[in-house]
Amino acid sequence: MENNKIRFLTGIVPVDSPIDFKESLTPKDKLIHKGIFSPDLEAYYYTLSDTKFEQFDIYTIKKLNGSWTKPQKAFFNSQYNEHGMSFSPDGNSIYFSSTRPTNIEGITETWHIWKSNKVNGEWKEPTFVDIPNLRKKLVSHPTITNSGTLYFHMSNLDYSEMDIYHSKQVNGMFQDAEKSSIWMNSQTGKCTPYVSPQEDYLIFASIGKQLDLMVSYNDGNGGWINTKKLNNKINNTGQGNPYVTNDNKFLFYTTGEYSKDNWSVKWVDIESELKNNKALF
């Protein structure tokens, strides 16, 4: 426990009950969305928007001499909207969704996936991630695995028919996306996926009267089974934007009611729940 206090530079570390993570990061006139760490835990990135969801920006704080620095806009943030970021497992690429123009004929202006690579310790200018069959769709919240497969949610431009898709890489190029086969009792929309680097489990938000965080497990044949709602301590007021630390121990997620300003990033020790659910099949 004490080691985790040092790792996260915090006075309190959660066990089985979620607690807020760094409430001070959210100005009174803003809403906080997804929050993630770099794989080495040296930097924390998070999204803020206005209350009308018209402008999204990504900020970062970094460790310096045993403390967190003051927030600054992330190096890849632009005058457009940025959201849904995640690092590659090795920390040398960051993927995110953005409304910045691609300036490519045939690409609809909406949310698309972009990425930046770190070369010789320096982050390069972000580039557009082209998924051929989704050039006219809204694509957001990417997460990439050890195998190089990219997961994300996709919808029509009006946000209808939102679900989780994935795209495999061949020779460094992403292929046409396929809808991820996730077993559930009901047909419901899905969004904001997090997939473990090993692709053994998937956490996502199911879309209903509110968002609920679900976990599903890889069946070894490309499908996702044994889908379960995470416990009621986690699911209470609309949850989304899950992210799990590389050691599969702590879950970070966003909670809040859509029409209210009570949004926060919470974190909780998820290790035992992941193991218990996985052991059931």
TORKOL-4160 file (C-alpha; in steps of 0.2 Angstrom, whole numbers, padded with zeros to 4 digits, m for minus):
281
<pt num="1" X="0000" Y="0000" Z="0000"/>
<pt num="2" X="0014" Y="0012" Z="0005"/>
<pt num="3" X="0023" Y="0008" Z="m0012"/>
<pt num="4" X="0007" Y="0013" Z="m0021"/>
<pt num="5" X="0006" Y="0029" Z="m0012"/>
<pt num="6" X="0023" Y="0033" Z="m0019"/>
<pt num="7" X="0020" Y="0027" Z="m0036"/>
<pt num="8" X="0004" Y="0038" Z="m0038"/>
<pt num="9" X="0010" Y="0052" Z="m0027"/>
<pt num="10" X="m0006" Y="0051" Z="m0016"/>
<pt num="11" X="m0010" Y="0050" Z="0002"/>
<pt num="12" X="m0024" Y="0038" Z="0000"/>
<pt num="13" X="m0025" Y="0022" Z="m0011"/>
<pt num="14" X="m0041" Y="0013" Z="m0014"/>
<pt num="15" X="m0045" Y="m0005" Z="m0010"/>
<pt num="16" X="m0062" Y="m0011" Z="m0015"/>
<pt num="17" X="m0072" Y="0005" Z="m0014"/>
<pt num="18" X="m0069" Y="0018" Z="m0028"/>
<pt num="19" X="m0062" Y="0035" Z="m0022"/>
<pt num="20" X="m0059" Y="0052" Z="m0032"/>
<pt num="21" X="m0043" Y="0054" Z="m0040"/>
<pt num="22" X="m0036" Y="0072" Z="m0039"/>
<pt num="23" X="m0052" Y="0082" Z="m0038"/>
<pt num="24" X="m0041" Y="0098" Z="m0039"/>
<pt num="25" X="m0038" Y="0095" Z="m0058"/>
<pt num="26" X="m0056" Y="0100" Z="m0062"/>
<pt num="27" X="m0060" Y="0118" Z="m0063"/>
<pt num="28" X="m0077" Y="0123" Z="m0058"/>
<pt num="29" X="m0083" Y="0128" Z="m0075"/>
<pt num="30" X="m0077" Y="0111" Z="m0083"/>
<pt num="31" X="m0081" Y="0093" Z="m0084"/>
<pt num="32" X="m0067" Y="0080" Z="m0082"/>
<pt num="33" X="m0067" Y="0064" Z="m0094"/>
<pt num="34" X="m0055" Y="0051" Z="m0097"/>
<pt num="35" X="m0039" Y="0050" Z="m0087"/>
<pt num="36" X="m0024" Y="0038" Z="m0090"/>
<pt num="37" X="m0006" Y="0036" Z="m0085"/>
<pt num="38" X="0009" Y="0034" Z="m0096"/>
<pt num="39" X="0015" Y="0015" Z="m0094"/>
<pt num="40" X="0030" Y="0021" Z="m0083"/>
<pt num="41" X="0018" Y="0031" Z="m0072"/>
<pt num="42" X="0028" Y="0046" Z="m0074"/>
<pt num="43" X="0014" Y="0057" Z="m0082"/>
<pt num="44" X="m0005" Y="0058" Z="m0081"/>
<pt num="45" X="m0016" Y="0064" Z="m0095"/>
<pt num="46" X="m0034" Y="0069" Z="m0094"/>
<pt num="47" X="m0048" Y="0077" Z="m0104"/>
<pt num="48" X="m0058" Y="0093" Z="m0099"/>
<pt num="49" X="m0073" Y="0100" Z="m0108"/>
<pt num="50" X="m0085" Y="0114" Z="m0106"/>
<pt num="51" X="m0102" Y="0110" Z="m0099"/>
<pt num="52" X="m0110" Y="0111" Z="m0116"/>
<pt num="53" X="m0098" Y="0098" Z="m0123"/>
<pt num="54" X="m0092" Y="0110" Z="m0136"/>
<pt num="55" X="m0073" Y="0110" Z="m0133"/>
<pt num="56" X="m0062" Y="0096" Z="m0127"/>
<pt num="57" X="m0044" Y="0098" Z="m0122"/>
<pt num="58" X="m0031" Y="0086" Z="m0115"/>
<pt num="59" X="m0020" Y="0091" Z="m0101"/>
<pt num="60" X="m0005" Y="0083" Z="m0092"/>
<pt num="61" X="0004" Y="0083" Z="m0076"/>
<pt num="62" X="0021" Y="0075" Z="m0073"/>
<pt num="63" X="0031" Y="0069" Z="m0058"/>
<pt num="64" X="0045" Y="0081" Z="m0053"/>
<pt num="65" X="0055" Y="0080" Z="m0037"/>
<pt num="66" X="0042" Y="0069" Z="m0029"/>
<pt num="67" X="0027" Y="0080" Z="m0033"/>
<pt num="68" X="0015" Y="0083" Z="m0048"/>
<pt num="69" X="0018" Y="0098" Z="m0059"/>
<pt num="70" X="0005" Y="0110" Z="m0063"/>
<pt num="71" X="m0007" Y="0105" Z="m0077"/>
<pt num="72" X="m0002" Y="0110" Z="m0095"/>
<pt num="73" X="m0010" Y="0106" Z="m0111"/>
<pt num="74" X="m0003" Y="0090" Z="m0119"/>
<pt num="75" X="0010" Y="0091" Z="m0132"/>
<pt num="76" X="m0003" Y="0084" Z="m0145"/>
<pt num="77" X="m0017" Y="0095" Z="m0140"/>
<pt num="78" X="m0024" Y="0107" Z="m0154"/>
<pt num="79" X="m0036" Y="0121" Z="m0157"/>
<pt num="80" X="m0049" Y="0107" Z="m0162"/>
<pt num="81" X="m0056" Y="0094" Z="m0150"/>
<pt num="82" X="m0046" Y="0080" Z="m0142"/>
<pt num="83" X="m0052" Y="0065" Z="m0132"/>
<pt num="84" X="m0050" Y="0047" Z="m0128"/>
<pt num="85" X="m0032" Y="0045" Z="m0127"/>
<pt num="86" X="m0022" Y="0029" Z="m0123"/>
<pt num="87" X="m0004" Y="0024" Z="m0124"/>
<pt num="88" X="0003" Y="0009" Z="m0133"/>
<pt num="89" X="0009" Y="m0004" Z="m0120"/>
<pt num="90" X="0027" Y="0000" Z="m0123"/>
<pt num="91" X="0024" Y="0019" Z="m0121"/>
<pt num="92" X="0031" Y="0024" Z="m0137"/>
<pt num="93" X="0015" Y="0029" Z="m0146"/>
<pt num="94" X="0000" Y="0038" Z="m0140"/>
<pt num="95" X="m0017" Y="0036" Z="m0149"/>
<pt num="96" X="m0031" Y="0048" Z="m0147"/>
<pt num="97" X="m0047" Y="0054" Z="m0155"/>
<pt num="98" X="m0048" Y="0072" Z="m0163"/>
<pt num="99" X="m0059" Y="0083" Z="m0174"/>
<pt num="100" X="m0044" Y="0091" Z="m0182"/>
<pt num="101" X="m0045" Y="0091" Z="m0201"/>
<pt num="102" X="m0036" Y="0077" Z="m0211"/>
<pt num="103" X="m0036" Y="0087" Z="m0227"/>
<pt num="104" X="m0038" Y="0071" Z="m0236"/>
<pt num="105" X="m0052" Y="0070" Z="m0250"/>
<pt num="106" X="m0066" Y="0057" Z="m0245"/>
<pt num="107" X="m0063" Y="0059" Z="m0226"/>
<pt num="108" X="m0078" Y="0066" Z="m0217"/>
<pt num="109" X="m0074" Y="0079" Z="m0204"/>
<pt num="110" X="m0079" Y="0072" Z="m0187"/>
<pt num="111" X="m0070" Y="0062" Z="m0174"/>
<pt num="112" X="m0056" Y="0051" Z="m0181"/>
<pt num="113" X="m0041" Y="0042" Z="m0173"/>
<pt num="114" X="m0023" Y="0050" Z="m0173"/>
<pt num="115" X="m0007" Y="0045" Z="m0166"/>
<pt num="116" X="0010" Y="0052" Z="m0161"/>
<pt num="117" X="0026" Y="0041" Z="m0160"/>
<pt num="118" X="0041" Y="0044" Z="m0148"/>
<pt num="119" X="0057" Y="0043" Z="m0158"/>
<pt num="120" X="0074" Y="0045" Z="m0149"/>
<pt num="121" X="0064" Y="0052" Z="m0134"/>
<pt num="122" X="0055" Y="0065" Z="m0144"/>
<pt num="123" X="0037" Y="0065" Z="m0148"/>
<pt num="124" X="0033" Y="0068" Z="m0166"/>
<pt num="125" X="0019" Y="0077" Z="m0175"/>
<pt num="126" X="0003" Y="0067" Z="m0174"/>
<pt num="127" X="m0003" Y="0058" Z="m0190"/>
<pt num="128" X="m0020" Y="0052" Z="m0195"/>
<pt num="129" X="m0024" Y="0034" Z="m0193"/>
<pt num="130" X="m0033" Y="0028" Z="m0208"/>
<pt num="131" X="m0045" Y="0014" Z="m0206"/>
<pt num="132" X="m0052" Y="0012" Z="m0224"/>
<pt num="133" X="m0070" Y="0007" Z="m0221"/>
<pt num="134" X="m0073" Y="0020" Z="m0208"/>
<pt num="135" X="m0068" Y="0036" Z="m0217"/>
<pt num="136" X="m0086" Y="0042" Z="m0216"/>
<pt num="137" X="m0089" Y="0036" Z="m0199"/>
<pt num="138" X="m0086" Y="0044" Z="m0181"/>
<pt num="139" X="m0072" Y="0034" Z="m0173"/>
<pt num="140" X="m0066" Y="0037" Z="m0156"/>
<pt num="141" X="m0057" Y="0031" Z="m0140"/>
<pt num="142" X="m0044" Y="0020" Z="m0147"/>
<pt num="143" X="m0034" Y="0007" Z="m0136"/>
<pt num="144" X="m0020" Y="m0004" Z="m0144"/>
<pt num="145" X="m0014" Y="m0021" Z="m0139"/>
<pt num="146" X="0003" Y="m0030" Z="m0139"/>
<pt num="147" X="m0002" Y="m0038" Z="m0155"/>
<pt num="148" X="m0005" Y="m0021" Z="m0163"/>
<pt num="149" X="m0024" Y="m0023" Z="m0164"/>
<pt num="150" X="m0033" Y="m0007" Z="m0162"/>
<pt num="151" X="m0050" Y="m0006" Z="m0153"/>
<pt num="152" X="m0062" Y="0009" Z="m0152"/>
<pt num="153" X="m0080" Y="0014" Z="m0153"/>
<pt num="154" X="m0088" Y="0018" Z="m0170"/>
<pt num="155" X="m0105" Y="0026" Z="m0174"/>
<pt num="156" X="m0114" Y="0036" Z="m0187"/>
<pt num="157" X="m0111" Y="0054" Z="m0188"/>
<pt num="158" X="m0126" Y="0057" Z="m0177"/>
<pt num="159" X="m0119" Y="0045" Z="m0164"/>
<pt num="160" X="m0132" Y="0032" Z="m0168"/>
<pt num="161" X="m0128" Y="0013" Z="m0169"/>
<pt num="162" X="m0112" Y="0016" Z="m0158"/>
<pt num="163" X="m0103" Y="0000" Z="m0154"/>
<pt num="164" X="m0085" Y="m0007" Z="m0152"/>
<pt num="165" X="m0075" Y="m0012" Z="m0167"/>
<pt num="166" X="m0057" Y="m0017" Z="m0170"/>
<pt num="167" X="m0044" Y="m0016" Z="m0184"/>
<pt num="168" X="m0029" Y="m0027" Z="m0186"/>
<pt num="169" X="m0012" Y="m0021" Z="m0193"/>
<pt num="170" X="m0004" Y="m0028" Z="m0208"/>
<pt num="171" X="0014" Y="m0022" Z="m0212"/>
<pt num="172" X="0010" Y="m0006" Z="m0201"/>
<pt num="173" X="m0006" Y="m0002" Z="m0210"/>
<pt num="174" X="m0023" Y="m0004" Z="m0201"/>
<pt num="175" X="m0036" Y="m0015" Z="m0211"/>
<pt num="176" X="m0054" Y="m0013" Z="m0213"/>
<pt num="177" X="m0063" Y="m0013" Z="m0196"/>
<pt num="178" X="m0074" Y="m0027" Z="m0189"/>
<pt num="179" X="m0087" Y="m0026" Z="m0176"/>
<pt num="180" X="m0081" Y="m0035" Z="m0160"/>
<pt num="181" X="m0091" Y="m0050" Z="m0155"/>
<pt num="182" X="m0096" Y="m0047" Z="m0137"/>
<pt num="183" X="m0108" Y="m0059" Z="m0129"/>
<pt num="184" X="m0122" Y="m0050" Z="m0120"/>
<pt num="185" X="m0140" Y="m0054" Z="m0114"/>
<pt num="186" X="m0147" Y="m0039" Z="m0123"/>
<pt num="187" X="m0143" Y="m0029" Z="m0138"/>
<pt num="188" X="m0136" Y="m0013" Z="m0132"/>
<pt num="189" X="m0124" Y="0000" Z="m0139"/>
<pt num="190" X="m0106" Y="0000" Z="m0132"/>
<pt num="191" X="m0093" Y="0013" Z="m0131"/>
<pt num="192" X="m0076" Y="0019" Z="m0123"/>
<pt num="193" X="m0067" Y="0002" Z="m0123"/>
<pt num="194" X="m0051" Y="m0003" Z="m0114"/>
<pt num="195" X="m0043" Y="m0019" Z="m0119"/>
<pt num="196" X="m0028" Y="m0026" Z="m0109"/>
<pt num="197" X="m0012" Y="m0027" Z="m0118"/>
<pt num="198" X="m0013" Y="m0046" Z="m0119"/>
<pt num="199" X="m0031" Y="m0045" Z="m0125"/>
<pt num="200" X="m0037" Y="m0057" Z="m0111"/>
<pt num="201" X="m0051" Y="m0045" Z="m0105"/>
<pt num="202" X="m0061" Y="m0030" Z="m0111"/>
<pt num="203" X="m0069" Y="m0017" Z="m0101"/>
<pt num="204" X="m0082" Y="m0005" Z="m0109"/>
<pt num="205" X="m0097" Y="0005" Z="m0106"/>
<pt num="206" X="m0114" Y="m0001" Z="m0111"/>
<pt num="207" X="m0127" Y="0012" Z="m0116"/>
<pt num="208" X="m0144" Y="0012" Z="m0108"/>
<pt num="209" X="m0153" Y="0024" Z="m0096"/>
<pt num="210" X="m0135" Y="0027" Z="m0090"/>
<pt num="211" X="m0118" Y="0020" Z="m0094"/>
<pt num="212" X="m0113" Y="0004" Z="m0085"/>
<pt num="213" X="m0096" Y="m0003" Z="m0085"/>
<pt num="214" X="m0095" Y="m0021" Z="m0091"/>
<pt num="215" X="m0080" Y="m0033" Z="m0092"/>
<pt num="216" X="m0079" Y="m0047" Z="m0105"/>
<pt num="217" X="m0066" Y="m0061" Z="m0107"/>
<pt num="218" X="m0057" Y="m0067" Z="m0123"/>
<pt num="219" X="m0063" Y="m0084" Z="m0128"/>
<pt num="220" X="m0047" Y="m0088" Z="m0138"/>
<pt num="221" X="m0056" Y="m0087" Z="m0155"/>
<pt num="222" X="m0058" Y="m0069" Z="m0157"/>
<pt num="223" X="m0074" Y="m0067" Z="m0147"/>
<pt num="224" X="m0078" Y="m0060" Z="m0130"/>
<pt num="225" X="m0088" Y="m0070" Z="m0117"/>
<pt num="226" X="m0093" Y="m0071" Z="m0099"/>
<pt num="227" X="m0098" Y="m0053" Z="m0100"/>
<pt num="228" X="m0103" Y="m0046" Z="m0083"/>
<pt num="229" X="m0107" Y="m0029" Z="m0075"/>
<pt num="230" X="m0094" Y="m0023" Z="m0063"/>
<pt num="231" X="m0100" Y="m0022" Z="m0045"/>
<pt num="232" X="m0112" Y="m0009" Z="m0038"/>
<pt num="233" X="m0099" Y="0001" Z="m0029"/>
<pt num="234" X="m0092" Y="0005" Z="m0047"/>
<pt num="235" X="m0108" Y="0006" Z="m0056"/>
<pt num="236" X="m0120" Y="0019" Z="m0048"/>
<pt num="237" X="m0121" Y="0035" Z="m0058"/>
<pt num="238" X="m0116" Y="0033" Z="m0076"/>
<pt num="239" X="m0098" Y="0027" Z="m0079"/>
<pt num="240" X="m0087" Y="0027" Z="m0094"/>
<pt num="241" X="m0069" Y="0029" Z="m0100"/>
<pt num="242" X="m0061" Y="0014" Z="m0091"/>
<pt num="243" X="m0042" Y="0012" Z="m0091"/>
<pt num="244" X="m0032" Y="0000" Z="m0081"/>
<pt num="245" X="m0014" Y="0001" Z="m0075"/>
<pt num="246" X="m0002" Y="m0010" Z="m0084"/>
<pt num="247" X="m0001" Y="m0022" Z="m0069"/>
<pt num="248" X="m0020" Y="m0025" Z="m0070"/>
<pt num="249" X="m0022" Y="m0018" Z="m0053"/>
<pt num="250" X="m0031" Y="m0001" Z="m0053"/>
<pt num="251" X="m0046" Y="0004" Z="m0063"/>
<pt num="252" X="m0048" Y="0022" Z="m0067"/>
<pt num="253" X="m0065" Y="0028" Z="m0074"/>
<pt num="254" X="m0076" Y="0043" Z="m0076"/>
<pt num="255" X="m0092" Y="0045" Z="m0066"/>
<pt num="256" X="m0106" Y="0058" Z="m0067"/>
<pt num="257" X="m0124" Y="0061" Z="m0073"/>
<pt num="258" X="m0125" Y="0068" Z="m0090"/>
<pt num="259" X="m0135" Y="0084" Z="m0086"/>
<pt num="260" X="m0126" Y="0088" Z="m0071"/>
<pt num="261" X="m0108" Y="0094" Z="m0066"/>
<pt num="262" X="m0104" Y="0081" Z="m0053"/>
<pt num="263" X="m0091" Y="0072" Z="m0064"/>
<pt num="264" X="m0075" Y="0065" Z="m0057"/>
<pt num="265" X="m0062" Y="0052" Z="m0061"/>
<pt num="266" X="m0062" Y="0038" Z="m0049"/>
<pt num="267" X="m0050" Y="0024" Z="m0046"/>
<pt num="268" X="m0052" Y="0007" Z="m0037"/>
<pt num="269" X="m0042" Y="m0009" Z="m0035"/>
<pt num="270" X="m0049" Y="m0020" Z="m0048"/>
<pt num="271" X="m0037" Y="m0035" Z="m0047"/>
<pt num="272" X="m0047" Y="m0047" Z="m0037"/>
<pt num="273" X="m0063" Y="m0044" Z="m0047"/>
<pt num="274" X="m0054" Y="m0047" Z="m0063"/>
<pt num="275" X="m0047" Y="m0063" Z="m0057"/>
<pt num="276" X="m0063" Y="m0069" Z="m0049"/>
<pt num="277" X="m0074" Y="m0066" Z="m0065"/>
<pt num="278" X="m0061" Y="m0074" Z="m0076"/>
<pt num="279" X="m0060" Y="m0090" Z="m0065"/>
<pt num="280" X="m0079" Y="m0093" Z="m0068"/>
<pt num="281" X="m0076" Y="m0100" Z="m0086"/>
